[in-house]
Structure formats: C-alpha cells, structure tokens
Amino acid sequence: MIDGKVRLIMAKKETVFSLTAQKRDSFGKGASRRDRQNDRIPAVVYGNDQEPLHVSLDHHTASLALRVPYVTINLELDGKKFVVAPREIQKDAIKPIYKHVDLVVLNDKEQK
C-alpha cells in the first residue's frame, strides 16, 4: 500500500518526488477500470533494457507529482528503487483524473 508521504526536494529546475508503487497482476481495460475505481493510476515502468513492469500508483500522491513540470520520481516497488520520469500521461478529457502513465527509467547520466 502507499505510505502517503510525498517528499518535495527543490533542485535547479527539477522537482523530485518519492512514491511507492504496487505491482499489477491483471491487465486490460477491465483491470485498469477497477484500478481507477479504487483511486489508483495504472502505469508502466520501462527502459534501461528491462522488461516492462505494470504497476499502479496512488492517484492523489501521483497527481501531485505529475502536475509538476520536469519532475523526477523516486519509485519504490517491492524493495527495488527506480528513478523514473513520466514519458506519456493520459488524462480524462472532462474529469480531473489521470487515466494512465508511462514512466521511463533514467540512467545515471540522465538523472543529473
């Protein structure tokens, strides 16, 4: 479960958030809709020559992070830590909710 803590560290032009993700076992439209009904955002973490990880994020804490431009997210998933940035964000056209997020893993050079 999400710890609910969002730590904000101001850097030069970047903002760093810390989030905890939950792994998703079910995929597809129905599973994504169930996640959204439970106030979670379906997301995919990919990059750095690794298999894509399907996760879900707490909607409130993730939406605080995703509305900031040039955001970097320290993502924790099952004890593993990833430094990610949003690649593509899908929002609802009418409601103020996020439908899906693609997060790309940053390497050491991209983190600086």
C-alpha positions as CSV (number, residue, x, y, z in Angstrom):
1,M,0.0,0.0,0.0
2,I,1.1,3.6,-0.5
3,D,2.7,5.2,2.5
4,G,1.1,8.5,1.6
5,K,4.3,10.5,2.1
6,V,5.4,12.8,-0.7
7,R,8.7,14.5,-0.1
8,L,9.5,17.5,-2.1
9,I,13.0,18.4,-2.8
10,M,13.6,21.5,-4.9
11,A,16.5,21.2,-7.3
12,K,17.6,23.6,-10.0
13,K,14.6,23.3,-12.4
14,E,13.6,19.8,-11.4
15,T,11.4,18.5,-8.7
16,V,11.9,15.1,-7.1
17,F,9.1,13.1,-5.6
18,S,9.1,9.8,-3.8
19,L,6.3,7.4,-4.5
20,T,5.6,3.7,-3.7
21,A,4.1,1.6,-6.4
22,Q,2.1,-1.6,-6.3
23,K,2.6,-4.4,-8.8
24,R,-0.4,-5.2,-11.1
25,D,-1.1,-8.9,-11.9
26,S,-4.1,-8.3,-14.1
27,F,-4.1,-6.3,-17.3
28,G,-6.5,-4.9,-19.8
29,K,-9.4,-2.5,-19.9
30,G,-11.3,-4.1,-17.1
31,A,-8.4,-4.3,-14.7
32,S,-7.5,-0.7,-15.4
33,R,-11.0,0.5,-14.8
34,R,-11.0,-1.4,-11.4
35,D,-7.7,0.3,-10.5
36,R,-9.2,3.7,-11.3
37,Q,-12.3,3.0,-9.2
38,N,-10.0,2.2,-6.3
39,D,-8.3,5.6,-6.7
40,R,-5.2,4.2,-8.4
41,I,-3.5,5.1,-11.7
42,P,-2.4,2.2,-13.9
43,A,1.2,2.8,-15.1
44,V,4.0,1.0,-16.9
45,V,7.7,1.4,-16.0
46,Y,10.2,0.6,-18.8
47,G,13.6,1.4,-20.0
48,N,17.3,0.5,-19.3
49,D,16.9,-2.8,-21.2
50,Q,14.5,-4.3,-18.7
51,E,11.1,-5.9,-19.1
52,P,8.2,-3.5,-18.7
53,L,6.7,-3.5,-15.2
54,H,3.0,-3.0,-14.8
55,V,2.3,-1.1,-11.6
56,S,-0.4,1.1,-10.1
57,L,0.1,4.4,-8.2
58,D,-2.0,6.1,-5.6
59,H,-4.0,8.7,-7.5
60,H,-3.6,11.6,-5.0
61,T,0.1,11.4,-4.4
62,A,0.9,10.6,-8.1
63,S,-1.3,13.5,-9.3
64,L,0.6,15.9,-7.1
65,A,3.9,14.7,-8.7
66,L,2.6,14.6,-12.3
67,R,1.3,18.2,-12.4
68,V,4.9,19.5,-11.8
69,P,6.9,20.1,-15.0
70,Y,10.3,18.4,-15.2
71,V,9.5,16.0,-12.4
72,T,11.7,13.1,-11.4
73,I,10.2,10.4,-9.3
74,N,12.0,8.0,-6.9
75,L,9.7,5.0,-7.3
76,E,9.9,2.1,-4.8
77,L,8.4,-1.3,-5.9
78,D,8.8,-4.5,-3.8
79,G,12.0,-3.2,-2.2
80,K,13.6,-2.1,-5.5
81,K,14.1,1.5,-6.2
82,F,13.9,3.2,-9.6
83,V,14.5,6.8,-10.7
84,V,11.8,7.5,-13.3
85,A,10.3,10.3,-15.3
86,P,6.9,10.5,-17.0
87,R,7.1,9.8,-20.7
88,E,3.4,9.9,-21.6
89,I,0.5,11.0,-19.4
90,Q,-3.1,10.2,-20.4
91,K,-5.8,12.4,-18.7
92,D,-9.5,12.3,-18.8
93,A,-11.0,15.0,-21.1
94,I,-13.6,16.1,-18.7
95,K,-12.8,14.9,-15.2
96,P,-9.6,15.9,-13.4
97,I,-8.2,12.4,-13.3
98,Y,-5.2,10.6,-14.8
99,K,-6.1,7.5,-16.9
100,H,-2.6,6.0,-17.5
101,V,1.1,6.9,-17.1
102,D,4.2,5.7,-18.9
103,L,7.3,6.0,-16.7
104,V,10.8,5.7,-18.2
105,V,13.7,4.6,-16.0
106,L,16.5,7.1,-16.0
107,N,20.2,6.1,-16.1
108,D,22.9,7.8,-14.1
109,K,23.7,10.3,-16.8
110,E,20.0,11.3,-17.3
111,Q,19.5,11.8,-13.5
112,K,21.9,14.7,-13.4
